[in-house]
Structure formats: structure tokens, C-alpha cells
Amino acid sequence: MPITASQLRADVYRLLDQVIETGVPLEVERGGYLVRITVQPKVHWLDRMITRDTMVGDPESFTHIDWSDCWDPGSLEP
């Protein structure tokens, strides 16, 4: 059953704590619109990390790559 915006304003902190504790959404009616206040589950910061491409293979094989055709000694001079 929705409450009015005035009821929400009168007791906002208790109502928000109730939604957090119970997980039951709170519906507020205002101007003919129905607004629902819900709780989103906490997300661990590691779960928000962006997946990146990684090198797959034997690490030893990467130490023997010949980069001489890509290296320009002139690009290091100021």
C-alpha cells in the first residue's frame, strides 16, 4: 500500500531503515505517480572491475621476443 510524500517526509529515516532491513520496497504516491524505493544489494568493488585482455601462454616465451624491428632509437632523444 503506497504512502504519501507527506508521510515519507515526516518519517523518512525510519522508513528508509525499514526498507533496508526488510528488503520490502516502499511505494510513495505523488501527483498521480507511483515512486518505488528499493534496496540494491551491495556489490564488492572487485566485481565492478573491468575485464581486460591478458596474455595467455608460457611467460618464458615472452622474454625471447625480438622487438628490434619495432624499436626506433631516435624516438628516445629529447
Secondary structure, 3 states (H helix, E strand, C coil): CCEEHHHHHHCHHHHHHHHHHHCCCEEEEECCEEEEECCCCCCCHHHHCCCCCCCCCCHHHHCCCCCCCCCCHHHHCC
